[in-house]
Amino acid sequence: MKLLSLGIKVVFLTVRAEELRKVTATNLKNVGYHTWEQLILMASSYPTNVTLESYKSNERRKLEEIYGYRIIGNIGDQLADILGIHPGNRTFKLPNRMYYAP
């Protein structure tokens, strides 16, 4: 993977439930992702009234402020993936004709 060869650490951030960690990791490996720095899934203890944008923004904030990462690129198929605080230097919105998550 080109990013890894450049020293960039890949982090996956999803609203999938923590209980789906094993199947999510398997899915990522099945489509060619074998190495990543972190796979962040939503804990069952996370408040249910939080918007997707708030959740993702808060997790990106933690990556930068607590763990010391600098977000270079942020890719997502939903606007909630790339809006909010700490979006990164560049954002990329991928098309998704299957669903829209407000």
Secondary structure, 3 states (H helix, E strand, C coil): CHHHHCCCCCEEEEEEEHHHHHHHHHHHHHCCCCCCCEEEEECCCCCCCCCHHHHHHHHHHHHHHCCCCCCCEEEECCHHHHCCCCCCCEEEECCCCCCCCC
